[in-house]
Amino acid sequence: GGGQRRGGRVALAIGDGGNDVPMLLAADVGVGIIGNEGMQAARSADFAIGEFRLLRRLMAVHGRYSGVRTAKLVKYILYKNCCFCAPQLVFAGFCYFSGQSIQHNWIILWYNILFTGLPVLLMGNFDCDVAEEIIDGHPEISPPAAAAAAAATAAA
């Protein structure tokens, strides 16, 4: 997608043919359905699915997992960097801010590889807080769906 944010809302476009390509490109998230009308929509979309019935799983299950993982990783990387930078700032004060580093270059390299790359890979492959079957049966527990339901309730 490539659309502009509209008051904190995200636009989802779903299309299955060549006539839907401009809509898919204008939306924040585009989902193309591979179908009888060809592959133009699937090629220009952010996500491509084979059948319309798979859209619910894409949005509920994978959307929930993506949102939860992103929130966890943002917090993790923030605290990781605080733990990495705080000793350097204290050390810089003792060295009169001369630019001397407390860590060797190899330590910095391996720290970032082990504590940035590895958790992302592990969390991306193994972190599932709720079973897929439960989410599929109750899509309202997905964070975007829960937020939309709360907003709809507050507006009513």
Solvent accessible surface area in square Angstrom, and as a share of the most:
residue,aa,sasa,rsa
1,G,50,0.48
2,G,64,0.62
3,G,26,0.25
4,Q,150,0.67
5,R,167,0.61
6,R,114,0.42
7,G,83,0.79
8,G,65,0.62
9,R,182,0.67
10,V,81,0.47
11,A,31,0.24
12,L,70,0.35
13,A,8,0.06
14,I,57,0.29
15,G,4,0.04
16,D,60,0.31
17,G,0,0.00
18,G,35,0.34
19,N,125,0.64
20,D,25,0.13
21,V,33,0.19
22,P,92,0.58
23,M,86,0.38
24,L,1,0.01
25,L,94,0.47
26,A,64,0.50
27,A,7,0.05
28,D,30,0.15
29,V,47,0.27
30,G,0,0.00
31,V,2,0.01
32,G,0,0.00
33,I,21,0.11
34,I,71,0.36
35,G,39,0.37
36,N,164,0.84
37,E,103,0.46
38,G,28,0.27
39,M,80,0.36
40,Q,88,0.39
41,A,0,0.00
42,A,11,0.08
43,R,177,0.64
44,S,31,0.20
45,A,19,0.14
46,D,70,0.36
47,F,99,0.41
48,A,55,0.43
49,I,17,0.08
50,G,39,0.38
51,E,84,0.38
52,F,128,0.53
53,R,175,0.64
54,L,61,0.30
55,L,15,0.08
56,R,124,0.45
57,R,89,0.32
58,L,35,0.17
59,M,97,0.43
60,A,8,0.06
61,V,0,0.00
62,H,87,0.39
63,G,25,0.24
64,R,30,0.11
65,Y,11,0.04
66,S,62,0.40
67,G,35,0.33
68,V,28,0.16
69,R,50,0.18
70,T,76,0.44
71,A,54,0.42
72,K,73,0.31
73,L,32,0.16
74,V,97,0.56
75,K,117,0.49
76,Y,71,0.27
77,I,58,0.30
78,L,104,0.52
79,Y,135,0.51
80,K,17,0.07
81,N,61,0.31
82,C,70,0.42
83,C,90,0.54
84,F,38,0.16
85,C,63,0.38
86,A,53,0.41
87,P,57,0.36
88,Q,48,0.21
89,L,118,0.59
90,V,95,0.55
91,F,56,0.23
92,A,16,0.13
93,G,36,0.35
94,F,161,0.67
95,C,35,0.21
96,Y,192,0.73
97,F,148,0.62
98,S,81,0.52
99,G,73,0.70
100,Q,108,0.48
101,S,44,0.29
102,I,78,0.40
103,Q,38,0.17
104,H,113,0.51
105,N,115,0.59
106,W,158,0.55
107,I,100,0.51
108,I,51,0.26
109,L,81,0.41
110,W,128,0.45
111,Y,49,0.19
112,N,60,0.31
113,I,80,0.41
114,L,82,0.41
115,F,98,0.41
116,T,43,0.25
117,G,32,0.31
118,L,85,0.42
119,P,28,0.18
120,V,59,0.34
121,L,113,0.56
122,L,94,0.47
123,M,42,0.19
124,G,38,0.37
125,N,104,0.53
126,F,157,0.66
127,D,33,0.17
128,C,70,0.42
129,D,69,0.36
130,V,34,0.19
131,A,49,0.38
132,E,61,0.27
133,E,134,0.60
134,I,93,0.47
135,I,0,0.00
136,D,58,0.30
137,G,48,0.46
138,H,99,0.44
139,P,39,0.24
140,E,99,0.45
141,I,65,0.33
142,S,4,0.03
143,P,54,0.34
144,P,84,0.53
145,A,39,0.30
146,A,48,0.37
147,A,66,0.51
148,A,62,0.48
149,A,56,0.43
150,A,63,0.49
151,A,63,0.49
152,A,66,0.51
153,T,102,0.59
154,A,87,0.68
155,A,92,0.71
156,A,120,0.93
